[in-house]
Amino acid sequence: MGDKRPAAVITGGTGGLGQAVSLAFLDAGWDVMVTFVEEEQYQELRRRAGDGASALRGVCADLTRADEVERLAQEARREFGPIAALVNLVGGFAGGFPVTQTPEAVWDHMMRLNLKTCFLTVRALAPLVVENGGGAIVTVGSRGAVETPPGLAAYAVSKAGVVALTKALAEELRRDRVRVNCVLPGIIDTPANRSAMPDADFTRWVRPEALARTILFLASDEAAPISGACIPVYGDS
């Protein structure tokens, strides 16, 4: 990568997992652009980054909208030019319904939030990684994409779509020296998940910092031989 600091775009980089990932990249010497919805979360990330905040940029964007994603790509190009990594963290969870009772609105919400955002983002920003002469794209699937318990069909199918999209991209971008991999986390130890499952054993969950280290590795030159992989990160669950 030479003397120039590598640049990464991290979507959803201010959330429970996103902050850990953004800080890991900043600590490793990357320039980072994150997307956010809530300004307060972005400012919290800047505070946590300390001196590293000078290498941090933020773009408020709704990544379910193609025009907003195109604006993000334009901002990244203007700020960095080519980028060495794209990390797609935007997503969410809704469940509790068997397939035959799943509301159409829940199904559509999961597809839009988990799969459409990933598709729009890689469509708009993968060319910046290609222009870099190669690099990495990392997506986030879910354990539920490969081990689907009852009541989670909408979520699981949306994440399985992310897995399939990852594999397709890995093949399409292989000759451009762009590696595309997916992590499959179990339950992540975030404040939101603790609030939703207060009686669970949090010690068995995946720590955001541990998942962040895995994502950082996949974006690094050390992972050069790896593409098209879907890596389980389940913790002790």
Residue pairs with C-beta under 8 A, 6 or more apart in sequence:
1 84
1 221
5 29
5 30
5 31
5 55
6 29
6 30
6 31
6 84
6 85
6 135
7 30
7 31
7 32
7 33
7 76
7 79
7 80
7 81
7 82
7 83
7 84
7 85
8 25
8 30
8 31
8 32
8 33
8 83
8 84
8 85
8 86
8 87
8 219
9 32
9 33
9 34
9 35
9 72
9 76
9 83
9 85
9 86
9 87
9 125
9 128
10 18
10 21
10 22
10 25
10 32
10 33
10 34
10 35
10 87
10 89
11 34
11 35
11 63
11 72
11 86
11 87
11 88
11 89
11 90
11 117
11 121
12 18
12 34
12 35
12 36
12 88
12 89
12 90
12 91
13 19
13 21
13 22
13 32
13 34
13 35
13 36
13 45
13 87
13 89
14 22
14 34
14 36
14 38
14 41
14 42
14 44
14 45
14 58
15 41
15 89
15 190
16 188
16 190
16 191
16 192
16 193
16 208
17 89
17 140
17 185
17 188
17 190
17 208
17 211
17 212
18 34
18 45
18 89
19 41
19 44
19 45
19 48
19 208
20 208
20 209
20 211
20 212
21 87
21 89
21 208
21 211
21 212
21 215
21 216
22 32
22 34
22 45
22 49
22 56
23 45
23 48
23 49
23 52
23 212
24 209
24 212
24 213
24 215
24 216
25 32
25 85
25 87
25 216
25 219
26 32
26 49
26 52
26 55
26 56
27 52
28 216
28 220
30 55
30 84
30 85
31 55
31 57
31 80
32 55
32 56
32 57
33 56
33 57
33 58
33 59
33 75
33 76
33 79
33 80
34 42
34 45
34 56
34 57
34 58
34 59
35 58
35 59
35 60
35 61
35 63
35 72
35 90
36 42
36 45
36 58
36 59
36 60
36 61
37 60
37 61
37 62
39 60
42 58
42 60
45 56
45 58
46 53
46 56
46 58
47 53
49 56
57 75
57 79
59 71
59 72
59 75
61 68
61 69
61 71
61 72
62 68
63 69
63 72
63 90
63 117
63 120
63 121
64 112
64 113
64 116
64 117
64 120
65 120
66 120
66 124
69 117
69 120
69 121
69 123
69 124
69 125
70 124
72 121
72 124
72 125
73 124
73 125
73 128
76 83
76 125
76 128
77 128
80 128
81 128
81 131
82 128
82 129
82 131
82 132
82 133
83 125
83 128
83 129
83 132
83 135
84 129
84 132
84 135
84 136
84 219
85 129
85 135
85 136
85 137
85 138
85 219
86 121
86 122
86 125
86 126
86 128
86 129
86 135
86 136
86 137
86 138
87 137
87 138
87 215
87 219
88 117
88 118
88 121
88 122
88 137
88 138
88 139
88 140
88 162
89 140
90 113
90 117
90 118
90 121
91 113
91 114
91 117
91 118
91 140
91 159
92 109
92 110
92 113
92 114
93 155
94 106
94 109
94 110
94 154
94 155
95 151
95 152
95 154
95 155
96 151
97 103
97 106
97 151
97 153
97 154
98 150
98 151
98 153
99 153
102 153
102 154
106 154
107 154
109 154
110 154
110 155
110 157
110 158
111 154
111 157
111 158
111 161
113 158
114 155
114 158
114 159
114 161
114 162
115 158
115 159
115 161
115 162
115 165
118 139
118 162
118 165
119 165
122 137
122 139
122 165
122 169
126 137
126 169
126 173
126 178
129 135
129 136
129 137
129 173
129 176
129 178
130 173
130 176
130 178
133 177
134 176
134 177
134 178
134 179
135 177
135 178
135 179
135 219
136 178
136 179
136 180
136 181
136 218
136 219
136 220
136 223
137 166
137 169
137 173
137 178
137 179
137 180
137 181
138 180
138 181
138 182
138 183
138 215
138 218
138 219
139 162
139 165
139 166
139 180
139 181
139 182
139 183
140 162
140 182
140 183
140 185
141 159
141 160
141 162
141 163
141 166
141 182
141 183
141 184
141 230
142 155
142 156
142 159
142 184
142 185
143 184
143 185
143 186
143 232
143 234
144 152
144 155
144 156
144 159
145 156
145 159
145 160
145 162
145 163
145 184
146 160
146 163
146 184
146 230
146 232
148 156
162 182
163 182
163 184
163 230
166 180
166 181
166 182
166 228
166 230
167 180
167 228
167 230
169 178
169 180
170 179
170 180
170 181
170 227
170 228
171 228
173 179
173 180
174 227
179 218
179 223
179 224
179 226
179 227
180 227
180 228
181 218
181 223
181 226
181 227
181 228
181 229
181 230
181 231
182 229
182 230
182 231
183 211
183 214
183 215
183 218
183 230
183 231
183 233
184 230
184 231
184 232
184 233
184 234
185 206
185 211
185 233
185 234
186 205
186 206
186 232
186 233
186 234
186 235
186 237
187 193
187 197
187 200
187 205
187 206
187 235
187 237
188 205
188 206
188 207
188 208
188 211
189 202
189 205
189 206
189 207
189 208
190 208
193 205
194 200
194 202
203 236
204 235
204 236
204 237
205 235
205 237
206 233
206 234
206 235
206 237
207 235
210 233
210 235
211 233
214 231
214 233
217 223
218 226
218 231
